[in-house]
Structure formats: C-alpha cells, structure tokens
Amino acid sequence: MATPASLEYAEDFVPEDEILQEARRRGIEVGATPVLPGCGAALCFLATVAGARSVVEVGTGCGVSGLWLLRGMRPDGTLTSVDVEPEHQRMARQTFAEAGYSGSRIRLIGGRALDVLPRLADGGYDMVFCDAAKQEYLDYLDESVRLLRPGGIVAFANALWRDQVADPTRRDPDTVAVRELGRMVREDERLRPLMLPLGDGLLVAVKLPA
C-alpha cells in the first residue's frame, strides 16, 4: 500500500507551470478551490486517451481543471464549461487566454448545471468532468451518461470527499451524496468504473457500448 510520502510524490509527479499556478492562486483567493495537480494531470491524460474533441465541464472555477483538459484534448477540440459564477468564468477566460486558448476552443455558459446540461446533445461528447454541487452529483451522473458517446469518459472530483466517504459514520448531506454516487457508478451496468486516490479522489467511468 502506498505511503503518504508516495501519494505526495504521485500528486506532484506532473508539475504545474506558471500559468496553472497563477490560476490556482486566483481560484483560492475567491473561494473556487481547484483540483490538485495530480487530479489535473489525470484529467489531461484521460482526455488524451479518449482522443477528446468535445468535453463538458461542470464547474468552471478559475480555469485550472479546464486548462488541464484543454491540454489533453485534440487541437480542434472544444471545451464547454458551465458555472453559476460570472466572476469565476471571467477569471477562467483569462487563464485560457494566457495559455493560448480562445475563440472556438472555449464555450463558457453561465447558469445552473441542471438547467444547462439538458440542452446539450445526446451522445455528443467524449468526456464529462464534474466538480460542482456535491448534492447534485447523482443528477450530473444521469446527464453525463446521456451526453457521452459509447467509450466516452465521465469523471467526478472530490470522490473521497475530505476522507469522509470511507467512514460510514459520516452522514452529512454532501458526504452521503458522494458516497451514493460511488455506489451508483459501481453498480451501473452501462459503466466501467475506477476510483483514483489523487487529490480528494477522482471517480472515473467509461460508458460501455450498448
């Protein structure tokens, strides 16, 4: 079993550049805590493996996870990112521009995810990444499975939720919601799941062919 030192080594194995570090600093300042570097590197890797051209992100934050995703996507790919906070999206746009991404590569949509996602096309996406309201995660799962093509990937941040998900005595609403998400993904015959102990936990699943 990996030691804490090994997990820390894995977390920082792919380091962030100055653009990501600055985006992280801005995010923390405004309370939009971004995914940790190991989780970001995993997202980049998954987008590359999927050959992702169309990706949906639920929870733009200040652009850290979005930039990791863009760097893993195909050069002609488009990131659609949804967030309720206009100021966060403004900062994310700044991050993307600093990294050389703009125009048709980025589609930022303001609003609640559960209002926006139903308007997106069935089977039209290669990957969906969710990092927003934990008590809406089960609803995001339903929408994600609909949005993904066969072979597409869905990923959820904070899948270990502050080390509380593995403790059955923890019964606060966010912990219960994330724990239930894990159970639903694990038991869904349409999905092939994997739990990665990076960051605060990254739950990943591939949509199987019908």
C-alpha positions in Angstrom: 0.0 0.0 0.0 1.3 3.5 -0.9 2.6 5.6 2.0 1.7 9.2 2.5 5.1 10.2 1.1 4.4 8.1 -2.1 1.0 9.6 -2.5 2.5 13.1 -2.2 5.1 12.1 -4.8 2.4 10.9 -7.2 0.4 14.1 -6.6 3.3 16.3 -7.8 4.7 13.9 -10.4 3.5 16.1 -13.3 4.2 19.7 -12.1 2.1 22.7 -12.9 3.6 25.6 -14.9 3.3 29.2 -14.0 0.0 29.7 -15.8 -1.6 26.9 -13.8 0.0 28.1 -10.6 -1.3 31.6 -11.1 -4.8 30.3 -11.9 -4.7 28.2 -8.8 -3.8 31.3 -6.7 -6.7 33.3 -8.1 -9.1 30.4 -7.5 -8.1 30.0 -3.9 -8.4 33.8 -3.3 -12.1 33.8 -4.5 -13.0 30.5 -2.9 -13.1 28.4 -6.0 -10.7 25.7 -4.8 -9.3 23.9 -7.8 -8.4 20.3 -8.3 -4.9 19.4 -7.1 -2.1 18.8 -9.7 -2.3 15.0 -9.7 -6.0 15.2 -10.4 -5.4 17.7 -13.1 -2.7 15.6 -14.7 -5.2 12.6 -14.7 -7.8 14.7 -16.5 -5.3 15.7 -19.1 -4.3 12.0 -19.5 -7.9 10.8 -19.8 -8.8 13.5 -22.4 -5.7 12.4 -24.4 -6.6 8.7 -24.1 -10.2 9.4 -25.2 -9.0 11.5 -28.2 -11.4 14.0 -26.8 -12.8 16.6 -29.3 -15.9 17.6 -27.2 -15.7 17.9 -23.5 -18.2 19.2 -20.9 -17.0 20.6 -17.6 -19.5 21.2 -14.8 -17.9 23.8 -12.5 -15.5 26.2 -14.4 -13.9 27.6 -11.3 -11.0 29.8 -12.3 -9.8 27.6 -15.2 -7.3 25.1 -13.6 -9.2 21.9 -14.5 -10.3 23.4 -17.8 -6.8 24.1 -18.8 -5.6 20.6 -17.9 -8.5 19.3 -20.0 -7.7 21.5 -23.0 -4.1 20.4 -22.9 -5.2 16.8 -23.3 -7.8 17.4 -26.0 -7.4 17.3 -29.7 -6.2 20.5 -31.3 -9.6 21.0 -32.9 -11.5 20.3 -29.7 -14.0 22.4 -27.8 -14.4 22.7 -24.1 -17.9 23.6 -22.9 -17.8 24.7 -19.3 -20.7 25.6 -17.1 -20.7 27.7 -13.9 -23.1 29.8 -11.9 -20.4 32.4 -11.0 -19.7 35.0 -13.8 -16.6 36.3 -12.0 -15.1 32.8 -11.9 -15.7 32.4 -15.6 -14.1 35.7 -16.3 -11.0 34.6 -14.4 -11.1 31.2 -16.3 -11.3 33.0 -19.6 -8.2 35.0 -18.5 -6.4 31.7 -17.7 -7.3 30.2 -21.0 -6.2 33.2 -23.0 -2.8 33.3 -21.1 -2.3 29.7 -22.2 -3.1 30.5 -25.8 -6.7 29.1 -25.9 -9.5 31.3 -27.1 -12.2 31.6 -29.7 -13.8 28.4 -30.9 -11.9 26.2 -28.4 -13.8 27.6 -25.4 -17.6 27.8 -24.7 -18.4 29.2 -21.3 -22.0 29.0 -20.3 -23.3 30.8 -17.2 -26.1 29.1 -15.1 -27.0 26.1 -13.0 -25.7 22.9 -14.5 -29.1 21.2 -14.2 -30.6 23.9 -16.3 -27.8 23.9 -18.9 -27.0 20.2 -19.3 -30.4 19.1 -20.6 -30.0 21.4 -23.5 -26.8 19.7 -24.7 -26.9 16.9 -27.4 -27.4 13.2 -26.6 -24.2 11.2 -27.3 -22.4 14.3 -28.5 -19.4 14.4 -26.1 -16.2 12.4 -25.5 -15.8 13.3 -21.8 -17.7 15.0 -18.9 -15.9 16.3 -15.8 -18.0 17.3 -12.8 -16.7 19.5 -9.9 -19.6 21.4 -8.5 -22.5 21.0 -6.1 -22.0 17.6 -4.4 -25.7 17.1 -3.6 -26.4 17.3 -7.4 -23.8 14.7 -8.4 -26.4 12.0 -9.0 -28.2 14.2 -11.3 -25.0 15.1 -13.1 -24.4 11.3 -13.5 -27.7 10.8 -15.3 -27.0 13.8 -17.6 -23.4 12.6 -18.2 -24.4 9.1 -19.3 -26.9 10.7 -21.7 -24.3 13.1 -23.1 -21.5 10.7 -23.6 -20.8 8.6 -26.7 -20.0 4.9 -26.2 -16.4 4.8 -25.0 -16.7 8.3 -23.5 -15.5 9.1 -20.0 -17.1 10.7 -17.0 -15.1 11.9 -14.1 -16.1 13.3 -10.7 -13.8 15.4 -8.4 -13.9 15.1 -4.6 -14.9 11.4 -4.8 -13.4 10.7 -1.4 -14.7 14.0 0.0 -12.2 15.0 2.6 -11.6 11.4 3.6 -15.2 11.1 4.9 -16.8 8.9 2.2 -15.0 5.8 3.5 -16.3 6.4 7.0 -19.9 5.1 7.3 -20.5 7.2 10.4 -20.2 10.4 8.4 -23.8 11.3 7.4 -23.7 14.9 6.4 -25.6 15.6 3.1 -22.5 16.2 0.9 -20.8 13.0 2.2 -23.9 10.9 1.7 -24.4 12.2 -1.8 -20.8 11.5 -2.9 -21.0 8.0 -1.2 -24.2 7.3 -3.1 -22.6 8.4 -6.3 -19.9 5.9 -5.9 -22.4 3.1 -5.3 -24.4 4.1 -8.3 -21.4 4.3 -10.6 -20.1 0.9 -9.4 -23.4 -0.8 -9.9 -24.4 0.8 -13.2 -24.0 -1.9 -15.9 -23.6 0.8 -18.6 -20.3 1.9 -16.9 -16.8 0.6 -16.2 -15.7 2.4 -13.0 -12.3 3.3 -11.4 -11.5 5.2 -8.2 -8.2 7.1 -8.3 -6.8 8.3 -5.0 -5.5 11.6 -6.4 -6.3 14.9 -4.9 -9.5 14.5 -3.0 -10.4 11.4 -5.0 -11.2 11.1 -8.7 -14.1 8.8 -9.7 -13.8 7.8 -13.3 -16.0 5.6 -15.5 -16.2 4.6 -19.2 -19.5 4.4 -20.9 -19.8 0.9 -22.4 -21.2 0.1 -25.8 -24.9 -0.7 -25.7 
